[in-house]
Amino acid sequence: MDHNDMFEAERPRLVGIASRVLSDHTEAQDVVQQAWLRLNATDTEIDSLPAWLTTVTTRLCLDRLRSRTPIPVGDVGLKATVNDPADDVALAETVGLALHVVLDRLSPRERVAFVLHDSFGFGFPTIAAVLDTTAAAARKLASRARAKVTQPHLQDRLADWEVVDAFMAAAKNGDFDRLLRLLAPDADAAADDAALLVGTPRQIEGRDEVATFFNGSARAALPVFVGDRPGAAWFHLGAAKVVFDFTIDGGLVQAITFRAAPAVLTRVVRRDGGLPRG
């Protein structure tokens, strides 16, 4: 089997790793394609192609996390020999959004160490080779990340508002695939009587339909709290006119209710993003 065939066999696994680390499937595919270009350009003798590709892909992801620029700057240096974890690691299922949004709170090195170890079962010596550190330091990075991810109570609260904000950002940017990933399969949207009077739809059923409705819309919406719940609202002349009231379950948007009743609008408080102060 030549390098091209071996790369294509490895591609799904590499995209899975990059998608988990970056929380962005499109960017992950771009990173894996860059790994392919690096493979074509190298004259280095490769002892284990799966291990080499894993290292290059993960380091490219680390560059992306550090800079979030379209094309990482600089080459990826490789150690002469890297233990091959590929034979013992199966591609895990896509992680839930609740974990994705919490991962955004980790440093790039913490995120890589946590994802490679906890999601894919890589050993710390292998992770250390990717991060150019020691196995003990890699273990500490993963442990520190795990502590942040599993903080009681805080994770759930962060997940709710971060899911809402991620959904609204995807809506404004016309990121249809991201909207689909943020919505539960049976998600729906509905409106109260007051919202119907200002032109919102009465009912939208199903993930695809809800994503289609919001795709590229809600550009004038701002983040708010509805009571103590995170949401968004359309404002006019400084006053909230329609509230998007979210129901989040398991890190996914289960329902969105358009509300415009005065009793609801009086409870709306603008927020800068995140938890309320105080």
Helices and strands as residue ranges (DSSP letters): H 3-22, H 25-41, H 49-67, G 86-88, H 97-103, H 108-114, I 115-119, H 124-131, H 135-149, H 154-173, H 176-182, E 183-191, H 193-197, E 203-205, H 207-214, E 221-226, E 229-236, E 239-249, E 252-259, H 262-265, E 268-270
